[in-house]
Amino acid sequence: MIMADPAADALTDSSTHPLRHIAVIMDGNNRWAKERGLGGIGGHEAGVERIRDILKTAKQRGVKVVSLFAFSSENWKRPDLEVRGLMSLFSSYLKKEAKALRDDGVRLKVIGNRSHFSDRLKRLIDDAETMTASGEFTLVLCVDYGGRWDIANAAQKLASEVQMGRLRPSDINEEVLGKYMQLEGMPDPDLCIRTAGEQRISNFLLWQMAYTEFYFADCYWPDFDSAALDLAIDEYYSRQRRFGLRDSSVGEEKTATRGEISRA
């Protein structure tokens, strides 16, 4: 069992910009399976098993939200057999893990376009979200999700509000639009991790990741274990987040924190 590093926890507590939200693009499941002579769904099954370790380590490091890009809007274009397998795997995860998530204090939130889901799957999602609603740590599963869809969907809702006279066009700004986005009420991701060596955003949380730090891991998602997550988190705390400011505007406290990491 991998225990939390007390020194790392101290950095988390004292950082000017603590790591609250990690977003993950879980890539490489099919390649992982192919290299082992397994069917594609076997890689996805192994990837699901990895989630437990990641949540445990994230909680130990003081993270409050983990968002996983489980199924993109574009994934419907994959072979029918794989799509059916992924939807079946998603259903199984909801049925098997909801109680465990609740017992571990994890709130489940599923975001994305649910219009393509069966009524049965929609009920499973609603039941799992209700069962885990009291959790203090949040797991966000992004299923049939796309960043462009998220923005367009929010704009459509705003247009409806204007049309019905409940909102004036001049009232619309970034804060108002943000309230109609899928992650409303949660902090924007501080860190986005992508596995399998790919270095692109793939239409994931486009609005929310305006100032997110990116970390690219060479290993496939099923091999991304607790130790790998610790490395990503340590890398995050070694960086200086400026948010458009100059170095001198960030503060001496953050500079000192970076120095502590470099000497570790």
Secondary structure, 3 states (H helix, E strand, C coil): CCCCCHHHHHHHHHCCCCCCEEEEECCCHHHHHHHCCCCHHHHHHHHHHHHHHHHHHHHHCCCCEEEEEEEEHHHHHCCHHHHHHHHHHHHHHHHHHHHHHHHCCEEEEEECCHHHCCHHHHHHHHHHHHHCCCCCEEEEEEEEECHHHHHHHHHHHHHHHHHCCCCCHHHCCHHHHHCCCCCCCCCCCCEEEECCCCCCCCCCCCCCCCCCEEEECCCCHHHCCHHHHHHHHHHHHCCCCCCCCCHHHHCHHHHHHHHHHHHC
